[in-house]
């Protein structure tokens, strides 16, 4: 497998990482291979040979790889932990994709590292395939995300709530630098390391800032802009991250870590799924405020770089954090206009969008299917069956307002409906279907996983093959809790 590794992160001082080797496993076996991503990385699209599969499970080394575990800290549910680090992940190196972008290649679940904190460093097949499945769905829906290149069974078991088959994920990311990486060095008052990290992030993700006198403040602004766009994109597709700790917030602006994630069925801003989010800190509707809080923690780390005296840097950094709600609303409203079929802008659009969601919440309507139903209504037809919109006074009044607003917009009904279908998915990884597919995979049957993966890679296709994957859960099928897999 012709990976051509580079190692810019490993060129940073040794305080940034620890050298480590994956732990070999008994019987590596390929579960899933991402042919499209492989081609994007300049690799063969065909599944790899047995030697490469073994190396992707931790048996042996890929030529040119330099395995390291990255150091970072983080706020977990609001509580600061000064040392976390890659406890079950090993970065092999960086590759340049066909577009010239630098991408990390990381193994997730290949055994313990110096940061494992008595953990086993392993992953079970369920969380590995969940990340593969959901990250591919997010990519197909246009949401910035890390991606999965391969999932490999280990032939060994891990102990969680019970005995589960083990697996290793090969994850590809723009990078794995997190807000928690900055926090690691800020907690140690290592300004030199903070400066080196900041320059590394600028060179890798924000090269347009290179050499600017105000580049560290500009970096905070740039990261805030990408995070505002990212969380807005989550909201548009009904995604609930579930564990938005600062160590899970990538400075690249990609969705990072798919542990206890889920998607909305019925709409409610207070929805949580994560079994460890007992107080709703990371509920669906709290995701933008949490991102602002996380960015404030990043701002604290950057203060000594923004100005010689942190007190002099504070007003400018605070202004960036205070501007985040407006940044988020800009991206959220722009996306909601597209979902509602609006091309022009009107001062009443914000209220129109919020009122539609309130009408959905009142009757626990399905978030995804309601927007898909609007696509039919925009074409001049009445949505029926799965796509039928709620028949309530509030929804009837809202549709009258919406139709009046559409009348002032330029597109034809057919063009408007086509544009709406491109941004309102018909198929998402519904929690009950993901749960069923992963349960089957744990028993050795990958057919449900493969079928669901194929469906979510075509999220806007509502043809006959997609119909079974559009069906919302029956009450007894609803998934109430998801788990991180550690």
C-alpha positions, -999 to +999 in steps of 0.1 A: +000+000+000+019+031-012+014+055+017+040+083+013+042+095+048+055+129+060+059+139+097+055+176+103+038+171+136+065+147+148+090+174+139+076+195+168+093+192+202+091+159+220+067+175+246+040+174+219+040+136+215+052+102+227+067+075+204+047+043+207+041+011+187+007-005+181+001-038+199-002-068+176-035-087+174-044-123+167-063-124+135-067-092+115-095-092+090-109-064+068-144-053+077-148-022+055-127-003+030-134+032+018-125+030-019-135+066-027-113+080+001-085+057-008-085+070-044-086+106-030-054+098-010-037+083-041-041+047-030-056+018-049-093+017-046-093-020-044-092-035-009-056-039+005-036-071+007-033-092+038+000-076+049-015-041+047-047-052+065-024-066+093-005-033+095-037-014+098-046-035+128-012-029+144+007-060+132+039-047+117+045-012+103+036+005+071+067+017+053+076+053+063+052+054+093+064+070+125+038+060+152+032+086+179+005+094+205-003+131+207-004+150+240-034+172+249-056+182+278-093+192+279-124+203+296-147+172+299-182+182+307-169+215+321-142+199+343-105+205+333-082+175+330-046+187+325-034+156+308-055+134+285-037+126+252-042+098+227-051+069+250-063+046+222-051+063+191-017+063+172-008+088+145+011+070+117+020+102+098+007+126+072+000+121+035-007+146+007-040+139-011-048+144-048-058+181-041-026+188-024-041+189+011-022+174+040-041+146+058-034+127+090-036+089+090-043+076+125-052+042+140-079+042+166-080+012+189-045-003+183-036-008+219-024+013+249-002+043+248+016+064+275-017+084+278-040+054+283-045+060+320-049+023+327-073+019+297-069-010+273-063+012+243-087-010+223-120-004+205-150-026+199-164-034+165-196-014+172-180+021+179-156+015+150-183+008+125-205+036+139-177+061+132-172+047+097-209+049+090-217+083+105-186+100+092-194+088+057-230+101+061-217+135+073-193+137+043-221+128+019-243+156+034-215+181+030-206+185+067-168+189+074-157+157+090-129+133+096-133+101+076-127+064+079-104+046+055-106+011+069-121-009+097-102-041+106-114-068+130-087-079+155-098-115+162-097-106+199-123-094+224-126-063+245-144-060+278-170-032+281-204-038+296-198-073+282-174-092+260-173-077+225-153-083+193-125-059+188-116-037+158-093-009+147-103+021+127-080+039+103-091+075+105-081+103+081-083+139+092-071+174+082-053+171+115-059+160+150-049+192+168-077+202+192-085+231+215-073+207+242-038+206+226-035+243+233-048+238+268-021+212+275+007+237+270-013+267+286-017+246+317+020+242+319+026+279+311+048+269+282+045+299+260+072+287+236+053+255+230+020+275+225+038+297+199+052+266+181+017+250+181+001+282+169+026+286+140+021+249+131-017+253+130-014+285+109+009+269+084-013+238+081-048+252+082-047+290+078-017+298+057-032+331+046-024+344+081+013+336+079+035+366+087+007+389+099+015+408+130-019+400+145-019+364+133-026+349+167-058+369+172-066+363+135-062+326+142-088+327+170-112+345+146-105+320+118-112+290+141-143+307+154-156+312+119-150+275+109-166+263+141-197+285+136-201+271+101-196+236+114-221+236+143-246+253+120-242+224+096-248+200+124-280+217+133-292+217+097-290+178+095-302+172+131-269+159+143-262+156+181-224+153+187-230+141+223-195+148+238-184+183+228-154+185+252-126+208+243-104+177+235-130+168+208-130+203+192-107+202+162-091+235+152-094+225+116-132+229+117-139+192+111-163+170+131-141+149+154-150+118+173-183+100+169-187+082+203-222+088+217-234+108+186-270+105+173-295+121+149-328+136+158-359+117+149-387+139+164-376+175+168-368+189+202-339+213+210-334+196+244-327+162+229-297+143+244-286+108+237-252+103+253-254+081+284-229+103+302-246+136+294-269+134+324-277+172+326-281+180+289-249+200+286-245+189+250-281+188+240-290+195+204-300+231+211-270+238+233-243+230+207-237+265+196-234+279+231-211+251+240-189+259+210-187+295+222-176+283+257-150+260+241-136+289+220-133+310+252-110+283+265-089+286+234-089+324+237-074+320+272-046+299+258-038+324+231-037+355+253+001+355+258+006+353+220-019+380+211-001+406+233+029+407+256+006+413+285-025+391+287-045+420+301-038+439+269-050+409+248-082+403+267-105+430+251-097+418+215-101+381+224-133+388+243-147+406+212-141+375+191-159+353+216-188+378+220-192+378+182-197+341+180-235+340+184-238+364+154-214+343+134-234+312+142-267+328+134-254+340+101-244+305+090-275+289+106-299+313+089-282+310+055-286+272+057-322+274+069-330+297+040-317+270+016-336+243+035-368+264+032-363+271-005-354+308-001-330+325-024-334+362-014-331+376+021-359+391+042-359+404+077-387+380+086-367+349+076-353+342+111-387+342+127-401+320+098-374+294+104-378+294+142-416+292+139-414+262+116-393+244+142-417+253+170-446+239+150-426+206+146-418+205+183-454+209+193-464+176+177-430+158+179-428+157+141-398+140+124-371+166+117-357+150+085-390+140+069-407+174+077-381+193+057-383+166+029-420+171+029-414+209+023-396+199-009-428+183-022-449+212-011-426+237-028-432+219-061-469+226-056-479+191-045-493+180-011-468+157+007-483+124+017-473+093+036-439+096+054-435+131+041-469+144+052-466+176+072-485+180+105-521+191+101-523+216+130-535+252+131-499+264+138-485+245+108-514+257+086-507+293+096-470+288+090-475+273+056-496+303+046-467+327+056-442+305+038-462+304+006-465+342+007-427+344+012-420+320-017-442+342-040-417+370-035-387+348-044-374+343-080-371+305-086-398+285-103-415+258-082-396+231-100-362+247-096-369+256-060-379+220-052-349+206-069-326+229-049-343+220-017-339+183-023-302+188-027-299+202+009-327+183+027-316+147+031-341+119+027-318+094+044-298+099+076-282+072+098-313+068+120-304+057+154-325+025+154-311+014+121-275+021+132-282+001+164-296-028+145-267-028+120-240-027+147-257-055+167-257-077+136-220-068+129-211-079+164-227-113+156-207-115+124-233-103+099-221-072+080-250-072+054-271-047+074-241-024+079-232-025+042-268-018+031-271+012+055-237+025+045-247+024+008-279+043+016-264+071+037-238+077+010-268+088-012-286+110+014-308+129-011-319+099-030-355+090-020-360+063-047-373+028-040-340+014-026-339+043-001-374+039+012-367+014+040-340+037+054-363+067+055-388+051+080-387+066+115-387+043+145-417+029+161-419+039+198-404+006+209-375+011+184-364+045+196-328+047+208-328+067+240-291+064+249-258+061+230-224+051+244-189+063+238-173+028+236-144+034+260 
